[in-house]
Amino acid sequence: MFLAESSIQLVPDGTLLLHVVIIAIMVAVLNRTLLKPINEILSRRDALLSGRMTEAQVLDATRAEKLADYEAAIRGARSEGYQLLEAEKTAALREREQRLRAAKQEISKEVASAIETTHQEQATARRDLEGRAAELSGLIGEQVLRRPLR
């Protein structure tokens, strides 16, 4: 019996209703004074963050577009540079070929002129040698015969 008297019995009575009303009032007061301003601050913060996230996404998309434009411009400039190099190389090769042709023509003219000069000198030397040979043959004939041949 002693145990039954010292145990706590939960019997609903009028104080329970009073406690429920006090808790409901406290929840309403806390919602109005503390939780509502905190929730407003959190919602504004979320709105601000989502706005900044949207702005960051727009900036990232703009950055990606500008990067793509930059890379395209770099590729175009490189391509144009390579084309200019090829054009300069082709022009230099053409100029080199023209110089080589001109040099070959000049050398051909000089060789032809030297050959012509050599032929002329050969003809002159032949005439001189034939004249000298006739003169020497006459002298040899005079000495062998011991009389003048003319």
C-alpha positions as CSV (number, residue, x, y, z in Angstrom):
1,M,0.0,0.0,0.0
2,F,2.8,2.2,0.7
3,L,3.8,2.0,-2.9
4,A,0.4,2.9,-4.2
5,E,0.3,6.1,-2.2
6,S,3.7,7.3,-3.2
7,S,3.3,6.8,-6.9
8,I,2.4,9.6,-9.2
9,Q,-1.0,9.4,-10.8
10,L,-1.7,11.2,-13.9
11,V,-5.3,12.1,-13.8
12,P,-6.5,14.8,-16.1
13,D,-7.9,17.6,-14.2
14,G,-8.4,21.3,-14.8
15,T,-4.8,22.2,-14.5
16,L,-4.0,20.1,-17.6
17,L,-6.3,22.3,-19.6
18,L,-4.6,25.4,-18.1
19,H,-1.2,24.1,-19.0
20,V,-2.2,23.4,-22.6
21,V,-3.6,27.0,-22.9
22,I,-0.5,28.5,-21.5
23,I,1.7,26.4,-23.9
24,A,-0.5,27.5,-26.8
25,I,-0.2,31.2,-25.8
26,M,3.6,30.8,-25.4
27,V,3.9,29.2,-28.8
28,A,1.8,32.0,-30.4
29,V,3.9,34.7,-28.6
30,L,7.2,33.1,-29.5
31,N,6.0,32.7,-33.1
32,R,5.0,36.3,-33.3
33,T,8.0,37.8,-31.4
34,L,10.9,35.5,-32.2
35,L,10.3,33.0,-34.9
36,K,8.4,35.2,-37.4
37,P,11.3,37.8,-37.6
38,I,13.8,35.0,-37.8
39,N,11.8,33.3,-40.6
40,E,11.5,36.7,-42.4
41,I,15.3,37.2,-42.2
42,L,15.9,33.7,-43.4
43,S,13.5,34.1,-46.3
44,R,15.1,37.4,-47.3
45,R,18.5,35.8,-47.1
46,D,17.3,32.9,-49.3
47,A,15.9,35.3,-51.8
48,L,19.1,37.3,-51.8
49,L,21.2,34.2,-52.1
50,S,19.0,32.9,-54.9
51,G,19.2,36.3,-56.7
52,R,23.0,36.2,-56.3
53,M,23.1,32.6,-57.5
54,T,21.1,33.6,-60.5
55,E,23.4,36.6,-61.1
56,A,26.4,34.3,-60.7
57,Q,25.0,31.8,-63.2
58,V,24.4,34.7,-65.7
59,L,27.9,35.9,-65.1
60,D,29.3,32.4,-65.6
61,A,27.3,32.0,-68.8
62,T,28.6,35.4,-70.0
63,R,32.2,34.4,-69.0
64,A,31.8,31.1,-70.9
65,E,30.5,32.9,-74.0
66,K,33.3,35.5,-73.9
67,L,35.8,32.7,-73.4
68,A,34.4,30.9,-76.5
69,D,34.6,34.2,-78.5
70,Y,38.2,34.8,-77.3
71,E,39.2,31.2,-78.3
72,A,37.5,31.6,-81.6
73,A,39.3,34.9,-82.2
74,I,42.6,33.3,-81.2
75,R,42.0,30.4,-83.6
76,G,41.1,32.9,-86.4
77,A,44.2,35.0,-85.7
78,R,46.4,31.9,-85.7
79,S,44.8,30.7,-89.0
80,E,45.3,34.1,-90.5
81,G,48.9,34.2,-89.3
82,Y,49.5,30.8,-90.8
83,Q,48.0,31.9,-94.1
84,L,50.2,35.0,-94.1
85,L,53.3,32.9,-93.4
86,E,52.3,30.6,-96.2
87,A,51.8,33.5,-98.5
88,E,55.2,35.0,-97.5
89,K,56.8,31.6,-98.0
90,T,55.3,31.2,-101.4
91,A,56.3,34.7,-102.4
92,A,59.8,34.1,-101.2
93,L,60.0,30.8,-103.1
94,R,58.7,32.5,-106.3
95,E,61.3,35.3,-105.9
96,R,64.0,32.7,-105.3
97,E,63.0,30.9,-108.4
98,Q,63.0,34.1,-110.4
99,R,66.5,35.0,-109.1
100,L,67.7,31.5,-109.9
101,R,66.2,31.7,-113.5
102,A,67.8,35.2,-113.9
103,A,71.2,33.9,-112.6
104,K,71.0,30.8,-114.9
105,Q,70.2,33.1,-117.9
106,E,73.0,35.4,-117.0
107,I,75.4,32.4,-116.6
108,S,74.1,31.0,-119.9
109,K,74.8,34.3,-121.6
110,E,78.3,34.5,-120.0
111,V,79.0,30.9,-121.0
112,A,77.8,31.5,-124.5
113,S,79.9,34.7,-124.7
114,A,82.9,32.8,-123.4
115,I,82.3,30.0,-125.9
116,E,82.0,32.5,-128.7
117,T,85.2,34.3,-127.5
118,T,86.9,30.9,-127.3
119,H,85.8,30.0,-130.9
120,Q,87.0,33.4,-132.1
121,E,90.4,32.9,-130.4
122,Q,90.6,29.4,-131.7
123,A,89.9,30.6,-135.2
124,T,92.5,33.3,-134.8
125,A,95.0,30.9,-133.3
126,R,94.3,28.4,-136.2
127,R,95.0,31.1,-138.8
128,D,98.1,32.2,-137.0
129,L,99.3,28.6,-136.7
130,E,98.5,27.9,-140.3
131,G,100.4,30.9,-141.3
132,R,103.3,30.0,-139.0
133,A,103.2,26.4,-140.3
134,A,103.4,27.6,-143.9
135,E,106.2,29.9,-143.1
136,L,108.1,27.2,-141.1
137,S,107.5,24.6,-143.8
138,G,108.9,27.0,-146.3
139,L,112.0,27.6,-144.1
140,I,112.4,23.9,-143.6
141,G,112.0,23.2,-147.3
142,E,114.6,25.9,-148.1
143,Q,117.1,24.4,-145.6
144,V,116.5,20.9,-146.8
145,L,116.8,21.8,-150.4
146,R,119.4,24.5,-149.8
147,R,117.7,26.9,-152.1
148,P,114.9,29.4,-152.0
149,L,111.4,27.9,-152.7
150,R,109.7,31.0,-154.0
